[in-house]
Amino acid sequence: MATVDIHQNDTVKVIAGRDKGKEGRVLRVLPGAGKVLIEHVSIVKKNVRPNPQKAIKGGIAEQEAPIAISNVMLVCGACGPARVRHEVRGVKKVRVCAKCNAALDKEK
């Protein structure tokens, strides 16, 4: 299992597949499967059974389906979709935009 350069709450752009060109926020990263869930991207319909105990109405619900990490690209705030490099700045290892050298990790 390789390390993943995309983290939760990052903004990514889909570069291949059915939803090519769409941008969204990462809801969840599944590193074992090599996939990510992106808000309002790769929407599929799911039949849902009613469950009165959990107050769930039955019907057809829409939800996000996972997309392969290789089909998305991290979006830099300054220059748009870009590859990611890693640098040691100070004592922290940070993700850096390969185009403009801007740090992609938010400072805490």
BAZAZA-77010 format. One record per atom (N, C-alpha, C): residue number from 1; residue in one letter; atom name; x, y, z. Coordinates in pm, 1 decimal, always signed. Atoms other than C-alpha are relative to their C-alpha. Last residue first. Layout:
# BAZAZA-77010
seq	type	atom	X	Y	Z
NUM	A	CA	X	Y	Z
...
END
This chain:
# BAZAZA-77010
seq	type	atom	X	Y	Z
108	K	N	+83.7	+12.0	-118.8
108	K	CA	-209.3	+2492.5	+1207.4
108	K	C	+44.8	+93.5	+109.0
107	E	N	-75.3	-19.6	-125.5
107	E	CA	-73.1	+2575.0	+866.6
107	E	C	-92.8	-3.9	+117.3
106	K	N	+42.9	-118.1	-74.4
106	K	CA	-271.2	+2429.1	+577.6
106	K	C	+76.6	+7.6	+131.5
105	D	N	+49.1	+31.0	-133.5
105	D	CA	-80.3	+2187.9	+359.7
105	D	C	-35.6	+128.2	+72.1
104	L	N	+139.1	+40.0	+12.1
104	L	CA	-55.1	+2281.6	-8.5
104	L	C	-60.6	-36.5	+135.7
103	A	N	+31.6	+109.5	-92.4
103	A	CA	+269.3	+2479.9	+21.3
103	A	C	-151.0	-30.9	-8.5
102	A	N	+82.1	-41.3	-115.1
102	A	CA	+329.2	+2691.0	-290.2
102	A	C	-29.2	-121.8	+87.5
101	N	N	-71.8	+16.0	-127.3
101	N	CA	+620.5	+2588.5	-517.3
101	N	C	-78.9	+45.3	+123.1
100	C	N	-29.5	-133.3	-56.0
100	C	CA	+442.9	+2727.7	-829.1
100	C	C	+71.1	-4.7	+134.9
99	K	N	-2.8	-111.6	+95.2
99	K	CA	+417.5	+2429.3	-1064.3
99	K	C	+55.0	+127.6	+63.9
98	A	N	-115.9	+14.0	+87.7
98	A	CA	+514.8	+2129.7	-843.6
98	A	C	+10.8	+115.5	-99.3
97	C	N	+42.5	-3.1	+139.6
97	C	CA	+273.7	+2237.0	-568.9
97	C	C	+124.3	-3.6	-88.9
96	V	N	-30.4	-123.2	+72.3
96	V	CA	+422.1	+2140.6	-231.7
96	V	C	-49.1	-14.0	-143.8
95	R	N	+31.0	+20.5	+141.5
95	R	CA	+313.7	+1884.2	+27.4
95	R	C	+15.7	+134.4	-69.7
94	V	N	+122.8	-58.1	+54.1
94	V	CA	+487.4	+1941.5	+361.5
94	V	C	-16.7	-37.8	-146.8
93	K	N	+3.3	+41.7	+140.2
93	K	CA	+740.8	+1751.8	+575.9
93	K	C	-133.1	+47.3	-55.7
92	K	N	+116.0	+71.5	+53.9
92	K	CA	+775.4	+1946.6	+898.2
92	K	C	+21.1	-36.8	-146.2
91	V	N	-4.9	+137.8	-51.1
91	V	CA	+1090.9	+2041.1	+1091.8
91	V	C	-113.5	-84.4	-55.7
90	G	N	-13.6	-4.3	-145.7
90	G	CA	+1161.6	+2364.9	+905.5
90	G	C	+17.1	-142.7	+49.8
89	R	N	-8.5	-143.1	-30.6
89	R	CA	+1035.3	+2300.7	+555.3
89	R	C	-0.9	+14.2	+151.1
88	V	N	-12.1	-19.5	-144.0
88	V	CA	+1101.6	+1945.1	+440.4
88	V	C	+21.1	+149.2	+21.1
87	E	N	-118.4	-70.6	-45.1
87	E	CA	+970.3	+1908.2	+88.8
87	E	C	-0.3	+4.3	+150.8
86	H	N	-14.8	-5.9	-144.9
86	H	CA	+725.7	+1676.3	-86.2
86	H	C	+130.4	+70.2	+32.8
85	R	N	-133.6	+38.1	-45.1
85	R	CA	+607.7	+1720.2	-443.0
85	R	C	+1.0	+5.9	+151.1
84	V	N	-40.7	-27.5	-137.5
84	V	CA	+250.3	+1722.1	-573.7
84	V	C	+142.6	-48.4	+21.4
83	R	N	-61.2	+113.9	-66.4
83	R	CA	+131.9	+1751.6	-931.8
83	R	C	+51.1	+42.8	+136.8
82	A	N	-144.7	+14.8	+8.9
82	A	CA	-92.8	+2038.8	-1027.6
82	A	C	+44.9	-128.2	+67.1
81	P	N	-42.7	+138.9	-17.7
81	P	CA	-453.8	+2139.1	-1089.2
81	P	C	+150.3	-15.4	-21.7
80	G	N	+91.5	+102.2	+50.9
80	G	CA	-501.5	+2515.8	-1047.7
80	G	C	+53.5	-140.8	+19.7
79	C	N	-17.2	+28.2	+142.7
79	C	CA	-231.7	+2784.6	-1019.9
79	C	C	-89.3	-110.0	-55.2
78	A	N	-58.0	-104.4	+83.4
78	A	CA	-273.4	+2972.0	-690.9
78	A	C	-3.8	-32.6	-149.3
77	G	N	+78.7	-122.8	-7.2
77	G	CA	-509.9	+2759.9	-482.5
77	G	C	+49.9	+107.7	-94.8
76	C	N	-75.4	-102.0	-72.5
76	C	CA	-343.1	+2436.5	-598.2
76	C	C	-83.5	+127.8	-1.9
75	V	N	+8.8	-135.9	+53.2
75	V	CA	-590.0	+2169.1	-706.0
75	V	C	+75.0	+95.1	+92.7
74	L	N	+12.5	-100.2	-103.9
74	L	CA	-497.5	+1803.5	-643.0
74	L	C	+1.1	+140.0	-61.3
73	M	N	-121.4	-78.8	-16.9
73	M	CA	-552.0	+1575.6	-940.0
73	M	C	-25.7	+109.5	+101.9
72	V	N	+19.3	-134.0	-55.0
72	V	CA	-804.4	+1294.8	-974.2
72	V	C	+134.3	+68.2	+19.1
71	N	N	+85.5	-80.0	+88.0
71	N	CA	-818.8	+984.2	-1194.4
71	N	C	-29.0	+139.2	+54.8
70	S	N	-74.2	-34.2	+121.1
70	S	CA	-520.3	+808.9	-1031.2
70	S	C	-80.9	+88.7	-94.1
69	I	N	-87.5	-113.6	-31.1
69	I	CA	-701.7	+824.1	-695.6
69	I	C	+76.8	+44.2	-124.0
68	A	N	-140.9	+36.6	-14.2
68	A	CA	-971.3	+594.7	-838.4
68	A	C	+84.9	+125.6	+21.9
67	I	N	-73.1	-18.3	+126.5
67	I	CA	-1324.0	+728.7	-782.4
67	I	C	+145.7	-38.2	+26.9
66	P	N	-145.0	-24.1	-0.8
66	P	CA	-1559.8	+617.8	-502.6
66	P	C	+57.9	+10.4	-141.1
65	A	N	-71.5	+126.8	+12.9
65	A	CA	-1937.5	+656.7	-548.7
65	A	C	+150.1	+30.6	-2.0
64	E	N	-126.0	-1.4	+72.7
64	E	CA	-2125.9	+960.7	-419.6
64	E	C	+59.7	-139.9	-2.4
63	Q	N	-118.3	-12.2	-84.0
63	Q	CA	-2489.0	+921.4	-318.1
63	Q	C	+124.8	-3.8	-86.9
62	E	N	-121.2	-25.5	+76.9
62	E	CA	-2838.2	+955.1	-462.5
62	E	C	+116.1	+16.1	+96.3
61	A	N	-87.7	-104.5	-52.8
61	A	CA	-3136.2	+793.0	-292.5
61	A	C	+120.1	+16.1	-92.6
60	I	N	-124.9	-2.5	+74.5
60	I	CA	-3420.3	+598.3	-454.3
60	I	C	+81.1	+119.0	+48.6
59	G	N	+4.0	-64.0	+131.1
59	G	CA	-3701.2	+516.7	-217.6
59	G	C	+134.6	-9.1	-67.8
58	G	N	-47.5	+80.0	+111.8
58	G	CA	-3751.6	+428.1	+146.3
58	G	C	-6.1	+78.5	-129.4
57	K	N	+104.3	+23.3	+99.0
57	K	CA	-3784.9	+680.5	+424.4
57	K	C	+60.2	-80.3	-114.2
56	I	N	-45.0	-3.1	+139.1
56	I	CA	-3533.3	+640.4	+704.8
56	I	C	-118.9	-30.4	-89.9
55	A	N	+67.8	-110.3	+69.3
55	A	CA	-3650.0	+733.4	+1055.7
55	A	C	+50.3	+15.8	-143.6
54	K	N	-103.8	-101.2	+22.2
54	K	CA	-3396.7	+493.4	+1215.5
54	K	C	-55.0	+121.5	-75.0
53	Q	N	-75.5	-15.9	-124.1
53	Q	CA	-3667.5	+273.5	+1367.5
53	Q	C	+107.4	+107.1	-11.9
52	P	N	+65.9	-95.0	-90.4
52	P	CA	-3898.2	+333.8	+1069.1
52	P	C	+77.2	+22.5	+130.1
51	N	N	-28.8	+49.4	-134.6
51	N	CA	-3652.8	+168.6	+826.4
51	N	C	-59.6	+98.3	+100.1
50	P	N	+47.2	-80.5	-112.5
50	P	CA	-3754.8	+205.2	+461.5
50	P	C	+33.8	-67.3	+132.6
49	R	N	+115.2	+59.9	-67.0
49	R	CA	-3530.6	+25.4	+215.7
49	R	C	-47.1	+90.2	+111.5
48	V	N	-7.9	+1.6	-145.8
48	V	CA	-3301.1	+236.5	+1.5
48	V	C	-128.1	-57.5	+56.8
47	N	N	+131.7	+31.2	-54.4
47	N	CA	-3239.7	+182.0	-370.1
47	N	C	+12.7	-18.1	+150.5
46	K	N	+1.4	+118.4	-84.9
46	K	CA	-2916.9	+357.3	-465.7
46	K	C	-140.7	-20.8	+52.4
45	K	N	+128.4	+18.9	-67.6
45	K	CA	-2859.6	+605.4	-746.9
45	K	C	+3.8	-131.2	+77.0
44	V	N	+71.8	+120.4	+42.0
44	V	CA	-2504.7	+704.1	-835.9
44	V	C	-130.4	-8.2	+77.2
43	I	N	+126.2	+26.5	-68.9
43	I	CA	-2326.3	+1041.6	-822.0
43	I	C	-65.5	-124.5	-59.4
42	S	N	+25.1	+143.9	+13.9
42	S	CA	-1966.9	+1039.0	-943.8
42	S	C	-124.0	-41.7	+78.5
41	V	N	-64.5	+57.8	+117.5
41	V	CA	-1897.1	+1392.4	-817.5
41	V	C	-24.5	-150.4	+2.1
40	H	N	+76.8	-31.4	+121.6
40	H	CA	-2110.0	+1604.1	-579.5
40	H	C	+65.8	-49.4	-129.1
39	E	N	+132.2	-61.1	-15.8
39	E	CA	-1851.4	+1578.5	-293.4
39	E	C	-58.1	+38.8	-135.6
38	I	N	-2.5	-143.5	+24.9
38	I	CA	-1559.8	+1350.8	-377.8
38	I	C	-141.5	+53.5	+1.6
37	L	N	+138.1	-46.1	+16.1
37	L	CA	-1506.2	+1002.2	-235.1
37	L	C	+4.8	+151.0	-11.9
36	V	N	+44.8	-115.1	-77.8
36	V	CA	-1151.7	+874.6	-292.2
36	V	C	-147.8	+25.9	-26.6
35	K	N	+113.0	-78.6	+48.6
35	K	CA	-1001.6	+545.3	-412.0
35	K	C	-30.3	+117.3	+93.4
34	G	N	-52.8	-96.2	+96.8
34	G	CA	-680.5	+342.3	-387.8
34	G	C	-108.6	+87.8	-58.2
33	A	N	+62.2	+25.4	+130.6
33	A	CA	-863.8	+48.9	-223.2
33	A	C	+54.8	+93.6	-107.6
32	G	N	-11.5	+142.7	+28.9
32	G	CA	-638.6	+44.8	+82.5
32	G	C	-53.6	-35.4	-136.8
31	P	N	-133.1	+32.2	+51.7
31	P	CA	-602.2	+424.7	+73.0
31	P	C	+18.5	-147.9	-33.8
30	L	N	-6.6	+143.5	-24.8
30	L	CA	-978.9	+494.9	+99.6
30	L	C	+133.9	-51.2	-53.4
29	V	N	-106.8	+65.1	+75.4
29	V	CA	-990.4	+874.7	+133.0
29	V	C	+3.3	-146.7	+41.1
28	R	N	-62.3	+114.2	-65.6
28	R	CA	-1314.9	+1043.6	+240.5
28	R	C	+107.2	-58.7	-91.3
27	L	N	+74.0	+35.9	-120.1
27	L	CA	-1507.1	+1362.2	+169.8
27	L	C	+71.5	-109.6	+78.1
26	V	N	-14.5	+140.9	-34.9
26	V	CA	-1263.9	+1516.1	-79.5
26	V	C	-72.1	-25.7	+131.9
25	R	N	-73.4	+19.0	-124.7
25	R	CA	-1395.9	+1854.1	-194.8
25	R	C	+3.4	-149.1	+32.4
24	G	N	+73.1	+20.7	-123.7
24	G	CA	-1501.2	+1897.4	-556.3
24	G	C	+92.4	-21.3	+117.9
23	E	N	-80.4	-23.2	-119.5
23	E	CA	-1404.6	+1980.0	-910.8
23	E	C	-85.6	-22.1	+122.3
22	K	N	+68.7	-45.8	-121.0
22	K	CA	-1555.7	+1841.6	-1231.0
22	K	C	+99.0	+17.3	+114.5
21	G	N	+14.4	-145.8	-3.0
21	G	CA	-1353.5	+1828.4	-1554.0
21	G	C	-66.2	+52.7	+125.5
20	K	N	-120.9	-76.2	+32.4
20	K	CA	-1395.8	+1454.3	-1621.9
20	K	C	-29.4	+150.4	-2.2
19	D	N	+15.8	-134.4	-56.6
19	D	CA	-1708.2	+1312.4	-1455.1
19	D	C	+121.8	+88.5	-24.8
18	R	N	+132.6	-53.7	+30.3
18	R	CA	-1737.0	+996.2	-1668.1
18	R	C	-16.3	+144.4	+45.9
17	G	N	+122.8	+71.1	-32.5
17	G	CA	-1368.3	+915.4	-1657.2
17	G	C	-125.7	+77.9	-32.8
16	A	N	+35.0	+109.9	+90.7
16	A	CA	-1043.2	+1107.4	-1638.9
16	A	C	-131.2	-62.4	+44.3
15	I	N	-71.9	-14.1	+126.9
15	I	CA	-898.4	+1430.2	-1493.5
15	I	C	-31.0	-112.5	-98.6
14	V	N	+3.4	+129.7	+66.4
14	V	CA	-1132.9	+1482.8	-1197.3
14	V	C	+61.6	+16.2	-138.2
13	K	N	+67.4	-6.9	+129.9
13	K	CA	-1026.1	+1796.8	-1010.7
13	K	C	+8.7	-137.7	-63.5
12	V	N	-59.7	+75.5	+109.5
12	V	CA	-942.5	+1797.4	-640.3
12	V	C	-80.8	+20.1	-127.2
11	T	N	+76.9	-20.8	+122.2
11	T	CA	-999.6	+2026.1	-343.5
11	T	C	+72.6	-71.1	-112.8
10	D	N	-73.8	-61.1	+110.7
10	D	CA	-858.0	+1885.8	-20.5
10	D	C	-97.1	+23.7	-115.3
9	N	N	+27.7	-143.4	+14.2
9	N	CA	-1103.2	+1825.7	+268.4
9	N	C	+88.2	+71.0	-102.1
8	Q	N	+139.0	-42.3	-18.4
8	Q	CA	-961.8	+1475.0	+341.5
8	Q	C	-7.4	+152.8	-1.9
7	H	N	+53.9	+10.6	-135.0
7	H	CA	-610.7	+1416.5	+210.3
7	H	C	-145.2	+45.5	+2.2
6	I	N	+127.4	-71.3	-12.4
6	I	CA	-459.8	+1346.0	-130.6
6	I	C	-57.1	-25.9	+138.3
5	D	N	-26.1	-143.6	-5.6
5	D	CA	-89.5	+1257.2	-155.3
5	D	C	-126.9	+82.0	+16.8
4	V	N	+95.9	-74.4	+81.5
4	V	CA	-152.2	+890.8	-66.4
4	V	C	+25.4	+149.5	+18.1
3	T	N	+52.4	-116.4	-67.8
3	T	CA	+123.8	+661.6	+56.8
3	T	C	-86.0	+80.1	-96.9
2	A	N	-80.8	-121.2	+14.0
2	A	CA	+157.3	+327.4	-115.9
2	A	C	-61.8	+115.5	+78.4
1	M	N	+85.1	-118.8	+0.0
1	M	CA	+0.0	+0.0	+0.0
1	M	C	+89.2	+124.6	+0.0
END
